[in-house]
């Protein structure tokens, strides 16, 4: 497995900055999803016990996109389970795809240059 990852890294060594940009963009895009449980905690633990119905309605409409609180709480509990399930389903597929990709990259072309072919420089 580590050998496979090392080979993968060598293919993209020239483009490591692009990989870093892509990976960091994915992390930044995922950060708002981490804020959702914090917003639910603030709503349930701090705002609901106060009994301020007007503020509860405003917070519900503003923060929770017109969803019912029960639906939100169900999402809070089941979203991590869905994430774990998708990782468990996707990981073996990704490893298999990586193996097929490395086999493809290592394949020698069927068409070969003649021994007396002219060498050209970088295009």
Buried (B, 14 or more C-beta within 10 A) or exposed (E): EEEEEEBEEEEEEEEEEEEEEEEEEEEEEEEEEEEBEEBBEEBBEEBBEEEEEEEBEEBBEEBBEEEEBEEBEEBBEEEEEEEEEEEEEEEEEEEEEBEEBBEEEEEEEEEEEEEEEEEEEEE
